[in-house]
Amino acid sequence: MIYYLNMTPRDPIIARDGRPFGAGQGHRMRSLDWPYPSVLAGSLRTLLGKMAGGEFKADEVTQLKAIEIAGPLPVIGEALYFPAPKDIVVWEDEQDQLKRKLTPLSPLTLEPDGSACDLPKGLSPVIVSKDIKPVKKIPAFWSCEKMIQWLKNPLDKKFDVPTKETTLEQGYLYALEKDERFHVKIDPEIEAAEEGLLFMTVGLDCTVRDSEQDLSIATRVEANNGFSRHLDSINSFHPFGGERRLLYWEKIEKNNQWEIPPDLKDALENKTHLRLVLATPALFETGWKPGWLNEHLEGCPPGTNILLRLRGACVDRWSAISGWSLEKGKVGPKAVQRLLPAGSVYFFEILEGGSAQNLAETLWLRPISDDVQERRDGFGLALWGLWKETNNEDGGS
């Protein structure tokens, strides 16, 4: 069965990055801009295990790990928000710096005149041909409505360019502010601060400026085992992330924004060029390239028989992810993995096996990471849209 949960933060969320944090490495932690899917998956499975008695027997752990979790995604009211896509360049007009313009990115068609590049064979470069200087900061999250508009047609002249005065009403949300707090280590014998042991934590403040509504965290959960009954009755506080910061967890009615919108589905009819935008970070064994693509950059996404060919990609540099396992027999540090950031974009061409419409409907906000367990944890949720071949001189608004 499928369940939808909302988690409302009571405190700023602690979601630090993978850099060491301790006496030998300094006492200043650094925060992620948004929690990783594994933070949500671990916290939710712990909550369900406690609701089932808290014994965490081997068979219970197996059942907990089989639960499929999608998220975390920001939500304000009923509007889901997604990380900004990487296939957009926002720049300022030289004559009027208050006016911003945008250029959508897509694979560059190489002319048959000897033009070449050092990318893998079959992969086209994604470049900006105009002499422009991108702005340093654009909104980190886009509303579902704004993202759908971008996925349907990034060349739409009516698309609102993110500005310095962007508000929620325009469908944009800037990165959450960081809440810094200083602490001291207490000596339990004297019940006083230990000299020199001062440290700092950084949390994500989920208060939305200029809005009466606070930001919450949304997730979709699929369970077909004994834990379903506990999901049906979730309504309590439970820790999330570091420092045991509390969130209020509750089951809600279905949010239709987890489904592909009919207008986008119609726009994909009879199309062969598909654009994939990662709504959550992904894990691929080969780094930036999905493991289900062969040496010719061809392959079928997980759970489908539709053959795709990769034509181009807009990806940011990788981030490190690790952790600490508490599972019996596996207690200890987890291996460091290279995480592909959310918002990364892939440009595909359908070769055979089905339509763009069917693929997008099947894998809308479904994980496309390589490993089965990482997909169950929510890594690599996919959004799908259109793209067309250009010489990158088209577009701009």
C-alpha positions in Angstrom: 0.0 0.0 0.0 1.0 3.6 -0.6 1.1 6.1 2.3 1.8 9.9 2.3 3.5 11.5 5.3 4.3 15.1 6.3 6.9 15.9 8.9 6.8 19.3 10.5 10.1 20.4 12.1 9.9 21.5 15.8 13.6 22.6 15.7 16.2 23.4 13.1 17.3 20.2 11.3 20.8 19.0 11.8 22.0 17.4 8.6 25.8 17.8 8.5 28.0 16.8 5.5 30.6 14.0 5.4 33.5 16.0 6.7 35.0 15.0 10.1 33.7 16.7 13.2 35.5 16.2 16.4 38.4 17.2 18.7 41.0 16.2 16.2 39.4 18.0 13.2 38.2 21.2 14.8 34.8 21.8 16.4 32.9 23.4 13.6 30.4 21.3 11.7 29.1 22.1 8.2 25.5 21.6 7.1 24.0 20.2 3.9 21.5 22.5 2.2 18.9 19.8 2.4 18.9 16.3 4.1 19.8 13.2 2.1 17.2 10.5 1.5 19.1 8.1 3.8 18.4 10.5 6.8 14.7 10.1 6.1 14.8 6.4 5.5 16.8 5.7 8.7 14.6 7.9 10.9 11.3 6.5 9.5 12.4 2.8 9.8 13.5 3.5 13.3 10.1 5.0 14.2 8.3 2.0 12.7 10.6 -0.4 14.5 9.8 1.3 17.8 6.1 1.2 17.1 6.4 -2.6 16.5 8.0 -3.1 19.9 11.6 -2.0 19.4 13.3 -5.4 19.3 14.6 -5.0 15.7 15.0 -8.7 15.1 16.7 -9.9 11.9 13.5 -10.6 10.1 12.1 -7.3 11.2 15.1 -5.4 9.9 14.7 -7.2 6.6 11.1 -6.1 6.4 12.0 -2.5 7.3 14.6 -2.3 4.6 12.1 -3.6 2.1 9.9 -0.6 2.7 10.2 1.9 -0.3 10.6 5.5 0.7 10.5 8.5 -1.6 11.8 11.8 -0.4 12.5 14.0 1.4 10.9 16.9 -0.5 10.1 20.3 0.7 6.4 21.1 0.9 4.6 24.3 1.8 0.8 23.9 2.2 0.1 21.3 -0.5 2.8 22.5 -2.9 5.8 20.2 -3.4 9.1 21.8 -4.2 12.0 20.3 -6.2 15.7 21.2 -6.4 16.5 23.7 -9.2 17.5 22.0 -12.5 21.1 22.3 -13.7 20.1 23.0 -17.3 19.4 26.7 -16.8 21.7 29.7 -16.9 20.4 32.9 -15.4 22.2 36.1 -16.3 21.9 39.8 -16.0 21.4 42.3 -18.8 24.5 44.4 -19.3 22.4 47.5 -19.8 20.0 46.9 -16.9 21.5 44.7 -14.1 18.1 44.5 -12.4 16.7 42.7 -15.4 17.6 39.0 -15.6 17.4 36.6 -18.5 17.7 32.9 -18.9 19.2 30.5 -21.3 18.1 26.8 -21.3 20.8 24.2 -22.0 20.6 21.2 -24.2 23.1 19.0 -26.1 24.9 20.9 -28.8 24.6 19.4 -32.3 28.1 19.0 -33.8 28.3 20.1 -37.4 29.6 17.4 -39.9 32.7 19.6 -40.6 35.2 17.8 -38.4 34.0 19.3 -35.1 34.7 17.0 -32.2 35.2 16.9 -28.4 36.8 14.6 -25.9 33.6 13.3 -24.3 32.7 9.6 -24.6 31.6 8.6 -28.1 28.0 9.6 -28.7 27.8 12.2 -26.0 27.3 15.8 -27.1 28.7 18.8 -25.1 26.2 21.0 -23.3 27.6 24.5 -23.4 26.7 28.2 -23.4 27.5 29.8 -26.7 26.7 33.3 -25.5 29.3 35.5 -23.7 27.4 35.9 -20.5 28.2 35.9 -16.8 25.8 33.7 -14.8 24.4 35.1 -11.6 25.9 33.5 -8.5 22.6 32.6 -6.8 19.2 31.5 -8.0 16.4 30.0 -5.9 17.3 26.5 -4.7 13.8 25.0 -5.0 11.1 25.3 -7.6 7.4 24.6 -7.0 5.8 21.6 -8.7 3.9 24.0 -11.0 7.0 25.9 -12.0 9.0 22.7 -12.6 6.3 21.2 -14.8 6.3 24.4 -16.9 10.1 24.0 -17.3 9.8 20.3 -18.2 7.2 20.9 -20.8 9.0 23.7 -22.6 12.1 25.5 -21.3 12.0 27.9 -24.3 8.6 29.2 -23.2 8.9 33.0 -23.5 6.3 33.4 -20.7 8.6 31.6 -18.2 9.3 33.8 -15.2 13.0 34.3 -14.8 14.1 34.0 -11.1 14.9 37.6 -9.9 16.5 39.1 -6.8 13.0 39.8 -5.5 11.6 36.3 -6.2 8.8 35.3 -3.9 6.8 32.1 -3.1 4.0 33.5 -5.2 6.3 33.1 -8.2 6.9 29.5 -7.4 10.5 29.8 -6.1 12.1 29.2 -2.7 15.6 30.1 -1.8 17.9 27.8 0.2 17.0 27.5 3.9 18.8 29.7 6.3 21.5 28.2 8.6 20.9 28.3 12.3 24.3 28.4 14.1 24.5 27.4 17.8 27.6 27.2 20.1 27.8 24.6 22.8 30.2 23.4 25.5 31.1 19.9 26.6 30.1 19.2 30.2 32.3 17.2 32.5 29.9 14.8 34.3 32.0 14.6 37.4 32.1 18.4 38.2 28.9 19.2 36.1 30.7 22.2 34.5 32.1 23.0 31.1 35.4 21.4 30.2 38.0 24.0 29.4 38.6 24.6 25.7 35.9 22.2 24.5 33.7 24.7 22.7 31.9 23.5 19.5 29.3 24.7 17.0 26.4 23.0 15.3 24.5 24.3 12.2 20.9 23.5 11.6 18.5 24.2 8.7 15.9 26.7 9.7 12.6 25.7 8.2 10.9 29.0 8.8 9.8 30.5 5.5 10.3 34.3 5.4 7.4 36.4 4.3 5.0 33.5 4.6 2.4 32.5 7.2 3.1 28.8 6.4 6.3 26.9 7.5 8.1 24.4 5.4 7.5 20.8 6.1 9.0 17.6 4.7 7.0 15.3 2.4 7.5 11.6 1.7 5.7 8.8 -0.1 6.0 5.3 1.5 5.2 1.9 0.0 4.9 -1.1 2.3 3.4 -4.5 1.8 4.3 -6.2 5.0 3.4 -6.1 8.7 4.5 -2.5 9.1 1.7 -1.2 7.0 -0.6 -1.0 10.1 1.9 1.2 11.8 2.2 3.6 8.8 -1.6 3.9 8.9 -1.4 5.3 12.5 1.6 7.5 12.5 0.9 10.6 14.5 3.7 11.6 16.9 7.0 13.4 17.4 10.2 11.6 16.5 13.9 12.5 16.0 15.2 13.3 12.5 18.9 13.9 11.7 21.5 14.8 14.2 21.3 15.9 17.8 17.9 14.2 18.1 16.0 17.3 16.7 12.3 16.6 16.7 9.8 16.5 13.8 6.1 15.9 14.1 5.2 12.9 11.8 1.7 12.5 10.5 -0.1 10.5 7.8 -2.0 12.7 5.3 -4.3 12.2 2.4 -2.8 11.6 -1.0 -1.1 14.5 -2.6 -1.7 14.4 -6.3 1.5 16.3 -7.0 3.3 12.9 -6.6 1.7 11.9 -9.9 2.6 13.1 -13.4 0.4 16.0 -14.4 -2.0 15.2 -17.3 -0.8 18.2 -19.4 2.9 17.1 -19.2 1.8 13.5 -20.0 0.0 14.9 -23.1 3.0 17.0 -24.1 5.1 13.8 -24.2 2.9 12.0 -26.6 4.8 10.8 -29.8 8.0 12.4 -28.5 11.4 10.6 -28.6 13.6 13.1 -26.7 13.3 12.8 -22.9 14.9 15.0 -20.3 15.5 13.5 -16.8 15.9 15.8 -13.7 16.9 14.3 -10.4 14.6 15.3 -7.6 16.8 13.6 -5.0 20.5 12.8 -5.2 21.5 9.6 -7.0 24.1 6.9 -6.5 25.7 5.2 -9.5 28.5 2.7 -9.3 30.3 4.3 -12.2 30.1 7.8 -10.8 28.1 10.3 -12.9 26.9 7.8 -15.5 24.0 5.5 -14.6 25.2 1.9 -14.3 22.3 0.6 -16.4 23.9 2.3 -19.5 26.4 0.2 -21.4 29.7 1.4 -23.1 27.6 2.7 -26.0 25.6 4.9 -23.5 22.5 2.8 -24.1 20.3 0.9 -21.7 16.9 0.5 -20.0 16.0 2.4 -16.8 15.2 0.1 -13.8 11.8 -1.5 -14.1 11.3 -0.8 -17.8 12.1 -2.4 -21.2 12.4 0.9 -23.0 15.8 1.4 -24.5 17.4 4.8 -24.2 20.5 6.4 -25.5 22.2 9.2 -23.5 22.9 12.3 -25.6 24.1 14.8 -23.0 24.2 15.6 -19.3 24.4 18.6 -17.0 25.8 17.4 -13.7 27.4 19.2 -10.8 30.5 17.9 -9.0 30.0 14.9 -6.7 29.4 15.0 -2.9 30.6 12.5 -0.4 28.2 10.5 1.7 29.0 8.0 4.4 27.5 7.2 7.8 27.5 4.7 10.7 25.8 1.4 10.5 24.0 0.1 13.6 22.8 -3.1 12.0 23.8 -6.3 13.9 26.8 -7.8 12.3 27.6 -4.7 10.3 28.2 -2.2 13.1 30.8 0.4 12.1 31.5 3.1 9.6 29.9 2.9 6.1 32.1 3.2 3.0 32.2 6.7 1.5 30.3 6.9 -1.8 30.1 9.6 -4.5 26.7 11.1 -4.6 25.4 12.8 -7.7 23.6 16.0 -6.6 19.9 16.6 -7.0 19.0 18.8 -10.0 21.4 17.0 -12.3 19.9 16.7 -15.8 20.3 13.9 -18.4 19.2 14.2 -22.0 18.0 10.9 -23.5 16.7 9.6 -26.9 14.3 6.7 -27.1 15.5 4.0 -29.4 12.9 1.3 -29.0 10.5 -0.5 -26.6 7.9 2.1 -25.8 6.9 5.8 -25.8 8.1 8.8 -23.8 4.6 9.1 -22.4 4.7 5.6 -21.0 8.2 5.9 -19.6 7.5 9.1 -17.8 4.3 7.8 -16.3 6.0 4.7 -15.1 9.0 6.3 -13.6 7.6 9.7 -12.4 9.2 10.4 -9.0 10.5 6.8 -9.0 14.2 6.0 -8.2 16.7 5.3 -11.0 19.8 4.6 -8.9 21.7 1.4 -9.6 21.4 -0.6 -6.4 18.0 -2.0 -5.3 18.4 -1.0 -1.7 19.5 2.5 -2.6 16.4 2.8 -4.7 14.3 1.7 -1.7 16.0 4.4 0.3 14.8 7.1 -2.2 18.1 7.9 -4.0 17.6 9.2 -7.5 13.9 10.1 -7.8 13.3 11.1 -11.4 11.3 13.9 -13.1 10.8 13.7 -16.8 10.3 16.3 -19.5 11.0 17.3 -23.1 14.1 18.6 -24.9 15.0 19.4 -28.4 18.2 19.6 -30.3 19.5 23.2 -30.7 22.7 25.0 -31.6 22.4 26.7 -28.2 21.7 30.0 -29.9 18.0 29.4 -29.6 16.1 30.3 -26.4 16.8 33.0 -23.9 14.2 35.2 -22.4 
